[in-house]
Amino acid sequence: MANFMYVFRGGAFVHQGLSPSEVGAHLQKWTAWIAELAKSGHQPAGNAVQASGKTVRGKSKTVTDGPYAEAKDLVTGSLAIVAESLDQATDLAKDCPIFLFDGSVEVRPVFEREGM
C-alpha cells in the first residue's frame, strides 16, 4: 500500500445560500464516504479547513490576508489515505460528495522518505 493525499477544492463549503439542513445533509454524505474508506482499509485522516487564513509569499515572506481565489479554486480540506496505486486512489475519489457541488479532488502520491 502507498500513501496518497486528496486536496479538496470548492464544493459545498464555498457554495452560498445553503440552509443549515442542507449543510447537515451534505456533511452526512461526507461522513458516510469517509466511513466507507475506513471500512475498506484505506485509513482516511484529514480535515476541512476554513475559508479565512493568511498567505506567506516569496523570499521576502510577505504576509497577506487570504487565500483569495475564485471559490471553485479555494482549498476546502484534505484527506490522507492508503491505496494500492494512484489509479485506485483516483477511483476512490470519484465517490467523494464534493462533486455534488461542482468541486474537485486533486489526488497526489505522498513522497516517501527513507527512515521516516
C-alpha positions in Angstrom: 0.0 0.0 0.0 1.1 3.6 -0.7 0.1 6.9 0.8 -1.9 9.5 -1.1 -3.3 12.9 -0.3 -6.6 14.3 -1.5 -6.8 18.0 -1.8 -10.3 19.3 -2.0 -11.2 22.5 -3.8 -14.5 24.3 -3.9 -17.7 22.3 -3.3 -20.5 23.0 -0.8 -18.3 24.7 1.8 -17.9 27.7 -0.6 -21.4 27.5 -2.1 -23.5 30.4 -1.0 -27.1 30.0 0.2 -27.3 26.5 1.7 -29.6 26.1 4.6 -28.4 24.6 7.8 -30.3 21.4 7.0 -28.7 21.2 3.5 -25.3 21.6 5.0 -26.1 18.9 7.6 -27.3 16.5 4.9 -24.2 17.2 2.9 -21.9 16.6 5.9 -23.7 13.2 6.4 -22.7 12.2 2.9 -19.0 13.1 3.7 -19.2 11.1 7.0 -20.6 8.1 5.1 -17.9 8.3 2.3 -15.1 8.6 4.8 -16.5 5.8 6.9 -16.6 3.6 3.8 -13.0 4.4 3.1 -12.1 3.4 6.6 -14.2 0.2 6.5 -12.4 -0.9 3.3 -9.0 -0.4 4.8 -7.9 3.0 3.3 -7.2 4.6 6.7 -8.6 8.1 6.0 -7.3 11.0 8.1 -7.9 14.7 7.4 -9.9 17.8 8.0 -11.9 20.5 6.3 -10.4 24.0 6.5 -12.0 27.4 7.0 -12.0 29.9 4.1 -10.1 32.5 6.1 -6.4 32.5 6.7 -3.1 34.1 5.8 -0.7 33.5 2.9 3.1 33.9 3.2 4.9 34.5 -0.2 8.3 34.8 -1.7 11.8 35.4 -0.4 10.6 38.5 1.5 8.0 36.4 3.3 5.2 38.9 2.6 2.1 38.1 4.7 -1.3 38.9 3.2 -4.9 38.0 4.3 -6.3 35.3 2.2 -6.3 33.0 0.4 -8.2 34.9 -2.3 -9.1 32.9 -5.3 -12.2 32.0 -7.1 -14.4 29.9 -4.8 -14.0 26.9 -7.0 -10.2 27.1 -6.5 -10.2 27.5 -2.8 -8.7 24.6 -0.8 -11.5 23.4 1.4 -9.8 20.4 3.0 -7.5 17.4 2.7 -7.6 13.7 3.4 -4.7 11.3 3.6 -5.5 7.7 2.5 -3.6 4.5 1.7 -4.3 2.7 -1.6 -2.6 0.1 -3.9 -1.9 2.6 -6.6 -2.6 6.1 -7.9 -5.3 4.6 -10.2 -7.0 3.1 -7.2 -6.8 6.3 -5.1 -8.3 8.2 -8.1 -11.1 5.7 -8.4 -11.9 6.0 -4.7 -12.0 9.8 -5.0 -14.8 9.6 -7.7 -17.3 8.8 -4.9 -16.5 12.0 -3.0 -19.5 14.2 -2.2 -17.7 17.3 -3.3 -18.8 16.7 -6.9 -22.4 17.3 -5.9 -21.4 21.0 -5.7 -19.0 21.0 -8.7 -15.9 20.8 -6.5 -12.7 18.9 -7.3 -10.3 16.4 -5.8 -6.6 16.6 -6.5 -5.1 13.1 -6.0 -1.4 13.2 -5.1 1.0 10.5 -4.2 2.9 11.2 -1.0 6.7 11.3 -1.3 8.0 8.6 0.9 11.3 9.3 2.7 13.6 6.6 3.8 13.8 6.1 7.6 10.8 8.2 8.5 
